[in-house]
Amino acid sequence: MNLRQDANQIIKESINRVLPDEAVKRALIESDLFGKENGRIYLVSVGKAAWQMAAAAVEVLESRINQGIVLTKYVHVQGEIPGVVCYEAGHPVPDEGSFRGAEGVLAMTENLRTEDTVLFLLSGGGSALFEKPLIPEEELSDITAQLLACGADIVEMNTIRKRLSAVKGGKFALHCAPAKVFGIVLSDILGDPLDMIASGPAAPDTSTCTEALHLVEKYHLHISAAARHCLETETPKSLSNVESVISGSVTELCQAAASACLRLGYEPVILTDQLNCEAREAGSFLAAIAKTHAGTTKNLAFIAGGETVVHLKGKGRGGRNQELALSAALGLAGMENAALFSIGSDGTDGPTDAAGGYVDGSTMDVLAARDIDIYETLENNNAYEALNACGGLIKTGPTGTNVNDVAVLLLSGTPAHRD
């Protein structure tokens, strides 16, 4: 095997270890839903992993579910689920599918009784996918685009977005009252804050209006008077009808990657599961680690999980994982024993069909031979085209999970560490 083959195997094993199926089933078996004989159960599954989570829930509860709705990203529905209506919508910017799906969810959960339960399965991406805006749709899309372009992190983005929505920031749970909301959550945010995952539709909000207004000033956001009024309106700080459990996180993803590396003969080191910086900085940092250990006699794997950000300056295609990988290629140039990959666990990186990117010591030479300037490419945020030209794109398709990103630097003890 070679470094690229090892990378592919680590990706496969890591993703398989963090699929939500078993976690959803375990959470349901441990809950009291099986003992509820009188109340109705309504399934609402929202996010990039919504289809997979809903399918697992239906397998466990079967006919106990009265009605169900899945609301997920385009091309993420993998087939019919008995008794469940599936909607697909836009991400990272909400669109008509997001609004239509949210209206369907709200209509299904109107006029519930105290003995009823809303089984709320939530994964990352829900902020865009599940939306009923309190301002014109065009302005909501514009504000979302501004936040993406300025490099706001996910917590900052959700602090703004939950106040512009009729379903975020605990408002969906209020809509479902007096019924109980039982949430099973796949976390895509560092530290697993329930009120920030998908902007917390069924969680008390810990952020404040003051924080939201500060972000408007910090990033020089252009908003209307109506939007400002929403940001000045406080969100629910307590909810008595909600119980939630976390079913997966980036910590598990990093541990899964470490196990896969160990099995392949690498000595794994988890640097962090809290990575939160510019994608280019993360790539440069990991390449610097490669230089420090360039003369290693052991096979080493350095693992960093989390979620980086990108400041959009150009008009190219790419995502944070592709930009991280391409940035690392600068530092890895000429190294025969080093490779790096970075992927989004959901299988999509930014608005592309790639999960992330792979680079090694030869990437710079391959790009130069194709007259591709890596510096110019990064300035234009066009990592996708560069990685495509050198065979560095990683494409997994939708994975059915969503627990942040993981980047892995592989170093072999010799240029060819396999016999």
C-alpha positions as CSV (number, residue, x, y, z in Angstrom):
1,M,0.0,0.0,0.0
2,N,1.0,3.7,-0.4
3,L,0.1,6.9,1.4
4,R,-2.9,7.6,-0.9
5,Q,-4.2,4.1,-0.4
6,D,-3.7,4.4,3.3
7,A,-5.6,7.8,3.3
8,N,-8.5,6.3,1.4
9,Q,-8.7,3.4,3.9
10,I,-8.6,5.8,6.9
11,I,-11.4,7.9,5.4
12,K,-13.5,4.9,4.8
13,E,-13.1,3.4,8.3
14,S,-13.5,6.8,10.1
15,I,-16.8,7.6,8.4
16,N,-18.2,4.1,9.0
17,R,-17.4,4.4,12.7
18,V,-19.4,7.6,13.1
19,L,-22.5,6.8,11.1
20,P,-25.6,7.7,13.2
21,D,-27.6,4.5,12.7
22,E,-26.6,2.6,15.8
23,A,-26.4,5.8,18.0
24,V,-30.0,6.6,17.0
25,K,-31.2,3.1,17.7
26,R,-29.5,3.0,21.1
27,A,-30.9,6.4,22.1
28,L,-34.5,5.2,21.2
29,I,-34.2,1.9,23.0
30,E,-32.9,3.7,26.1
31,S,-35.8,6.3,26.0
32,D,-39.4,5.8,27.2
33,L,-41.0,6.0,23.8
34,F,-41.6,2.3,23.7
35,G,-43.7,2.6,26.8
36,K,-46.0,5.3,25.5
37,E,-49.3,3.6,24.6
38,N,-51.6,6.6,24.3
39,G,-49.6,9.4,22.8
40,R,-48.9,9.9,19.1
41,I,-45.3,10.0,17.8
42,Y,-44.4,12.5,15.0
43,L,-41.0,12.2,13.4
44,V,-39.1,15.3,12.3
45,S,-35.6,14.7,11.0
46,V,-33.6,17.8,9.9
47,G,-30.0,18.2,8.6
48,K,-27.5,16.6,6.2
49,A,-27.8,13.3,8.1
50,A,-31.6,13.5,8.3
51,W,-32.4,10.6,5.9
52,Q,-30.0,8.2,7.6
53,M,-31.2,9.1,11.1
54,A,-34.9,8.8,10.1
55,A,-34.4,5.5,8.5
56,A,-32.8,4.1,11.7
57,A,-35.7,5.5,13.8
58,V,-38.3,4.0,11.6
59,E,-36.5,0.6,11.7
60,V,-36.8,0.7,15.5
61,L,-40.3,2.3,16.1
62,E,-42.0,1.0,12.9
63,S,-45.8,1.6,13.2
64,R,-45.5,3.6,16.4
65,I,-44.7,6.7,14.2
66,N,-47.9,8.4,13.1
67,Q,-46.3,10.7,10.5
68,G,-42.8,11.8,9.6
69,I,-40.9,14.3,7.6
70,V,-37.3,14.4,6.5
71,L,-35.7,17.7,5.5
72,T,-32.2,17.4,4.1
73,K,-29.8,18.7,1.5
74,Y,-30.3,18.1,-2.2
75,V,-29.2,14.6,-3.4
76,H,-29.1,13.3,0.2
77,V,-32.4,11.3,0.1
78,Q,-31.4,7.7,-0.5
79,G,-34.9,6.2,-1.1
80,E,-38.4,6.0,0.4
81,I,-38.9,5.6,4.1
82,P,-42.4,4.1,5.0
83,G,-44.7,6.8,6.3
84,V,-42.2,9.6,5.9
85,V,-42.3,12.5,3.4
86,C,-38.8,13.6,2.3
87,Y,-38.0,17.2,1.3
88,E,-34.7,18.3,-0.1
89,A,-33.5,21.9,0.2
90,G,-30.6,24.4,-0.2
91,H,-27.4,24.5,1.8
92,P,-25.5,26.6,3.0
93,V,-28.0,29.2,1.8
94,P,-31.7,28.5,2.4
95,D,-34.0,28.3,-0.6
96,E,-37.6,27.6,-1.5
97,G,-37.1,23.9,-0.5
98,S,-36.1,25.0,3.0
99,F,-39.2,27.2,3.4
100,R,-41.5,24.6,1.9
101,G,-40.1,21.8,4.1
102,A,-40.4,24.0,7.2
103,E,-44.0,24.8,6.5
104,G,-44.7,21.0,6.1
105,V,-43.1,20.4,9.5
106,L,-45.0,23.2,11.2
107,A,-48.3,22.0,9.7
108,M,-47.7,18.4,10.9
109,T,-46.9,19.5,14.4
110,E,-49.8,21.9,15.0
111,N,-52.4,21.4,17.8
112,L,-50.5,18.5,19.5
113,R,-51.6,17.1,22.8
114,T,-49.7,16.8,26.1
115,E,-49.4,13.0,25.6
116,D,-47.9,13.4,22.1
117,T,-44.2,13.3,21.3
118,V,-42.2,14.9,18.6
119,L,-39.1,12.8,17.8
120,F,-36.7,15.4,16.6
121,L,-33.6,14.1,14.9
122,L,-31.2,16.9,14.3
123,S,-27.8,17.1,12.4
124,G,-25.6,19.9,11.0
125,G,-26.9,21.9,8.1
126,G,-30.3,22.4,9.7
127,S,-29.8,26.2,9.9
128,A,-30.2,26.5,6.2
129,L,-32.4,23.5,5.6
130,F,-35.1,24.2,8.2
131,E,-36.2,27.8,7.9
132,K,-39.2,30.0,8.2
133,P,-37.8,33.6,8.0
134,L,-39.1,36.6,9.9
135,I,-37.7,38.8,7.2
136,P,-38.0,38.7,3.4
137,E,-36.4,35.5,2.0
138,E,-34.1,37.6,-0.3
139,E,-32.7,39.4,2.7
140,L,-32.2,36.3,4.7
141,S,-30.3,34.7,1.8
142,D,-28.2,37.9,1.5
143,I,-27.3,38.0,5.2
144,T,-26.4,34.3,5.1
145,A,-24.1,35.0,2.2
146,Q,-22.5,38.0,4.0
147,L,-21.8,35.8,7.0
148,L,-20.2,33.1,4.8
149,A,-18.1,35.6,2.9
150,C,-16.7,37.4,6.0
151,G,-15.4,34.3,7.7
152,A,-17.8,34.2,10.7
153,D,-17.6,30.9,12.5
154,I,-20.6,28.7,13.0
155,V,-21.5,29.9,16.5
156,E,-21.5,33.5,15.3
157,M,-23.5,32.7,12.2
158,N,-26.2,30.9,14.3
159,T,-26.3,33.7,16.9
160,I,-27.6,35.9,14.0
161,R,-29.7,33.3,12.1
162,K,-31.7,32.1,15.1
163,R,-33.1,35.6,15.6
164,L,-34.2,36.0,12.0
165,S,-36.2,32.8,12.1
166,A,-39.6,31.6,13.4
167,V,-38.3,28.0,14.1
168,K,-34.7,28.5,15.4
169,G,-33.5,29.4,18.9
170,G,-36.0,27.2,20.7
171,K,-39.0,28.5,18.8
172,F,-39.8,25.1,17.2
173,A,-40.1,23.5,20.7
174,L,-42.5,26.3,21.7
175,H,-44.6,25.6,18.6
176,C,-44.8,21.9,19.6
177,A,-46.0,22.5,23.2
178,P,-47.6,21.1,25.1
179,A,-46.3,18.0,23.4
180,K,-42.9,16.7,24.5
181,V,-39.9,17.0,22.1
182,F,-37.4,14.2,22.4
183,G,-34.2,15.2,20.5
184,I,-31.4,13.0,19.2
185,V,-28.7,15.3,18.0
186,L,-25.6,14.7,15.8
187,S,-23.3,17.5,16.7
188,D,-21.3,19.4,14.1
189,I,-20.2,22.2,16.5
190,L,-17.2,22.2,18.8
191,G,-18.1,21.5,22.4
192,D,-21.6,20.2,21.4
193,P,-23.7,23.3,22.4
194,L,-27.3,22.2,21.8
195,D,-28.5,25.8,21.2
196,M,-26.1,26.3,18.3
197,I,-26.4,23.0,16.5
198,A,-28.6,23.9,13.5
199,S,-29.3,27.1,15.4
200,G,-31.1,25.2,18.2
201,P,-34.7,24.8,17.1
202,A,-35.5,22.9,20.3
203,A,-33.0,24.2,22.8
204,P,-33.0,27.2,25.1
205,D,-30.9,30.0,23.7
206,T,-27.7,31.0,25.6
207,S,-26.8,33.8,23.2
208,T,-28.0,37.3,23.7
209,C,-29.3,40.2,21.6
210,T,-26.3,42.2,22.6
211,E,-24.0,39.5,21.2
212,A,-26.0,39.5,17.9
213,L,-25.8,43.2,17.5
214,H,-22.1,43.2,18.3
215,L,-21.6,40.7,15.4
216,V,-23.4,43.1,13.0
217,E,-20.8,45.8,13.9
218,K,-17.8,43.4,13.9
219,Y,-18.5,42.1,10.4
220,H,-20.1,45.3,9.0
221,L,-23.2,43.5,8.0
222,H,-25.8,45.3,5.9
223,I,-29.2,44.7,7.4
224,S,-32.6,46.3,7.2
225,A,-34.5,47.9,10.1
226,A,-36.8,44.9,10.2
227,A,-33.8,42.5,10.6
228,R,-32.3,44.7,13.3
229,H,-35.6,44.6,15.2
230,C,-35.5,40.8,15.1
231,L,-31.9,40.9,16.5
232,E,-33.2,43.1,19.3
233,T,-36.0,40.6,20.2
234,E,-34.9,38.1,22.8
235,T,-35.2,34.3,22.3
236,P,-36.5,31.7,24.8
237,K,-34.1,31.1,27.7
238,S,-35.9,28.0,29.1
239,L,-38.0,25.2,27.7
240,S,-39.9,22.7,29.9
241,N,-41.0,20.3,27.1
242,V,-37.7,19.2,25.7
243,E,-35.2,16.4,26.4
244,S,-32.2,16.0,24.1
245,V,-29.3,13.6,23.8
246,I,-26.1,13.9,21.8
247,S,-25.5,10.9,19.6
248,G,-22.2,11.7,17.9
249,S,-19.5,14.4,17.7
250,V,-16.1,15.3,16.2
251,T,-14.4,13.7,19.2
252,E,-15.6,10.3,18.0
253,L,-14.5,11.1,14.5
254,C,-10.9,11.8,15.6
255,Q,-10.9,8.7,17.7
256,A,-12.1,6.7,14.8
257,A,-9.4,8.1,12.6
258,A,-6.8,7.3,15.2
259,S,-7.9,3.7,15.4
260,A,-7.8,3.3,11.6
261,C,-4.3,4.8,11.5
262,L,-3.1,2.5,14.3
263,R,-4.5,-0.5,12.4
264,L,-2.5,0.5,9.3
265,G,0.7,0.7,11.3
266,Y,0.9,4.4,12.1
267,E,1.5,5.9,15.6
268,P,-1.5,8.3,15.9
269,V,-1.4,11.6,17.7
270,I,-4.7,13.5,18.1
271,L,-3.5,17.1,18.1
272,T,-7.0,18.6,18.8
273,D,-10.7,18.0,18.3
274,Q,-11.3,21.7,18.7
275,L,-9.7,23.1,15.5
276,N,-11.1,26.6,14.8
277,C,-9.1,28.9,12.6
278,E,-8.5,29.9,9.0
279,A,-8.3,26.9,6.7
280,R,-5.0,28.1,5.2
281,E,-3.5,28.5,8.7
282,A,-4.4,25.0,9.6
283,G,-2.9,23.6,6.4
284,S,0.4,25.6,7.0
285,F,0.5,24.4,10.6
286,L,0.1,20.7,9.7
287,A,2.8,21.1,7.0
288,A,5.1,22.6,9.6
289,I,4.6,19.5,11.7
290,A,5.6,17.4,8.7
291,K,8.9,19.3,8.3
292,T,9.7,18.9,12.0
293,H,9.3,15.1,11.7
294,A,10.6,14.7,8.2
295,G,13.4,12.4,9.3
296,T,11.2,10.0,11.3
297,T,12.0,6.4,11.4
298,K,8.4,5.6,12.5
299,N,5.1,5.8,10.7
300,L,3.3,8.8,12.2
301,A,-0.2,10.2,11.9
302,F,-1.2,13.6,13.2
303,I,-4.9,14.2,13.5
304,A,-6.8,17.5,13.8
305,G,-10.6,17.6,14.0
306,G,-12.9,20.6,14.1
307,E,-14.1,23.2,11.7
308,T,-12.0,25.9,9.9
309,V,-13.2,29.0,8.2
310,V,-12.5,30.6,4.8
311,H,-12.6,34.3,3.9
312,L,-14.1,34.4,0.4
313,K,-12.1,36.8,-1.7
314,G,-12.3,35.2,-5.1
315,K,-15.0,33.6,-7.3
316,G,-13.5,30.1,-7.6
317,R,-14.9,26.8,-6.4
318,G,-13.9,25.0,-3.2
319,G,-14.5,24.4,0.4
320,R,-12.6,24.8,3.7
321,N,-11.2,21.2,3.6
322,Q,-9.9,21.6,0.0
323,E,-8.4,25.0,0.9
324,L,-6.7,23.5,4.0
325,A,-5.2,20.6,1.9
326,L,-4.0,22.9,-0.9
327,S,-2.4,25.2,1.6
328,A,-0.5,22.3,3.1
329,A,0.9,21.3,-0.3
330,L,3.1,24.4,-0.1
331,G,4.9,23.1,2.9
332,L,5.0,19.5,1.9
333,A,6.6,20.2,-1.5
334,G,9.5,17.8,-2.2
335,M,8.8,15.5,0.8
336,E,8.7,11.9,-0.4
337,N,7.3,10.5,2.9
338,A,4.4,12.9,3.6
339,A,0.8,13.3,2.7
340,L,-2.2,15.1,4.1
341,F,-6.0,14.9,3.6
342,S,-8.8,16.9,5.0
343,I,-12.5,16.0,4.7
344,G,-16.0,17.0,5.8
345,S,-17.6,14.0,7.5
346,D,-20.9,14.6,5.6
347,G,-19.2,14.0,2.2
348,T,-19.6,17.6,1.0
349,D,-17.2,20.4,1.3
350,G,-18.6,23.8,0.6
351,P,-20.9,24.1,-2.5
352,T,-19.0,21.2,-4.3
353,D,-19.4,17.5,-4.9
354,A,-16.1,16.8,-3.1
355,A,-15.7,15.8,0.6
356,G,-12.2,17.4,0.7
357,G,-8.7,17.1,-0.7
358,Y,-5.5,15.1,-0.7
359,V,-2.0,16.4,-1.2
360,D,1.5,15.1,-0.9
361,G,5.1,16.1,-1.7
362,S,4.5,15.9,-5.5
363,T,1.4,18.1,-5.6
364,M,3.3,21.4,-6.2
365,D,5.3,19.9,-9.1
366,V,2.1,18.4,-10.7
367,L,0.3,21.8,-10.5
368,A,3.4,23.6,-11.9
369,A,3.5,21.2,-14.9
370,R,-0.1,22.2,-15.6
371,D,0.7,25.9,-15.3
372,I,-1.4,26.3,-12.2
373,D,-0.2,28.9,-9.7
374,I,-1.0,27.6,-6.2
375,Y,-0.8,31.1,-4.7
376,E,-3.1,32.6,-7.3
377,T,-5.5,29.7,-6.9
378,L,-5.8,30.2,-3.1
379,E,-6.4,33.9,-3.5
380,N,-9.2,33.1,-5.9
381,N,-10.6,30.4,-3.5
382,N,-10.4,28.0,-6.4
383,A,-9.0,24.9,-4.6
384,Y,-11.4,22.6,-6.3
385,E,-10.1,23.2,-9.8
386,A,-6.4,22.8,-8.7
387,L,-7.1,19.6,-6.8
388,N,-9.1,18.2,-9.6
389,A,-6.2,18.9,-12.0
390,C,-3.7,16.9,-9.8
391,G,-6.1,14.1,-8.8
392,G,-6.4,15.4,-5.3
393,L,-10.2,15.6,-4.9
394,I,-11.7,13.2,-2.4
395,K,-15.3,12.2,-3.3
396,T,-17.3,10.0,-1.0
397,G,-20.8,11.1,-1.9
398,P,-23.3,11.9,1.0
399,T,-22.2,9.8,3.9
400,G,-25.2,9.9,6.2
401,T,-23.4,11.6,9.0
402,N,-22.2,15.1,9.9
403,V,-19.7,15.6,12.8
404,N,-17.4,18.3,11.6
405,D,-14.2,17.8,9.7
406,V,-11.0,15.8,10.2
407,A,-7.5,16.4,8.7
408,V,-4.8,13.8,8.9
409,L,-1.1,14.2,8.2
410,L,0.6,10.9,7.4
411,L,4.4,10.4,7.6
412,S,6.2,7.2,6.7
413,G,9.5,6.2,8.2
414,T,11.0,5.7,4.7
415,P,9.8,7.0,1.3
416,A,8.1,3.6,0.8
417,H,7.1,2.3,4.2
418,R,5.3,-0.8,2.9
419,D,7.1,-4.0,1.9
